Amino acid sequence: MKLILASASERRAGILRDAGIPFMVMSSAVDETPSPGESPHDLVQRLAAAKAELVAARAVGPAIVIAADTIVTLEGHIFGKPRSSDDARHMLEKLSGLTHAVVTGVALIRLPDAERLTFVESTLVHFAAHSIVDDRDPQRSGIWLSPSPGRRGLLQAADIVKLGFDGRLVVLATCSSNGGPFLRGEGVMSLAHAFFQARARTVVASLWPQIDTDAEALVTGFYRYLSQGASVAAALRLAQLELLRKDPRLPVAAWAGMAVLGDGDLVPFPGGRHSWAVWWLAVAGASLLSLVTAFAVRARRALHCRS
């Protein structure tokens, strides 16, 4: 059964070629304008499905059509594809200093019986930033970002709770991001707490101020194990054990400074969350995994502290 890539993207074609998967290309063009009130999740799923449907209507003979659509979101704003190198640079300037999300929708159609499969993967991305924790007024705690016209660049807890992190993983490698005053009935009023109020599913937060090199070693290992398909809790544990194997005399502060809050069983990257039928795995599983993981951008630099 042939595989049809419903995209003229050279990057997506290159992913399939590198994986050794034979395929043919049939381009598809759809209007990518978001509908009023449409969430990033719904947008990429709708666009991927529309691309697949267009190509499936033109395909001849047994085939599997695969299509994908990817966007970047920041504070509820959807960034379109950069139109030029200047546009790409301006986009990176806006994203610098803030955790944002890369969301990819994937759609497959098997022909001739027209069986369909769609799903969405959301990838965590974060840049270096400072944070402050106000023990007297937790609403004043925040993360320092790059300032912009009319904005001083401090994303405070009161701002975070208004953002949409529905079901996502948030990693706060800033110092003491799980620190703050204790409020009976609520718990620790920390930056991590603010992200849960914004409907995050899992938050990895720091327990105390961290040395840059220690945090970098831990976070780098954490993301590496996440990329291999480990759950959030397992990835953090494996990263900690790896540091201890390298240096059994490593101080506790160097390897135990981060904790998983919320759903530690979450597997944010492909590798075991989808129960595809055998024929999906046999024909398209490898290409799906490659397409999704190709857009996964993982931070490899620890964040700095600000007192």
ABEGO torsion letter per residue (X at the ends): XBBBBBBABAAAAAAAAAAGBBBBBBBBBBBABBBBGBBAAAAAAAAAAAAAAAAAAABBEBBBBBBBBBBBBBGGBBBBBBABAAAAAAAAAAABGBBBBBBBBBBBBBOAAGBBBBBBBBBBBBBBBBBBBBAABAAABBBBBBBBBGBAGBBBAAAAAABBABGBBBBBABBGAABEBBBBGAEBBBAAAAAAAAGBABBBBBABBBBAAAAAAAAAAAAAAAAAGBBAAAAAAAAAAAAAAABAABBAAAAAABBBBEBAABBABBGGABBBBAAAAAAAAAAAAAAAAAABBBBABBBBBBX
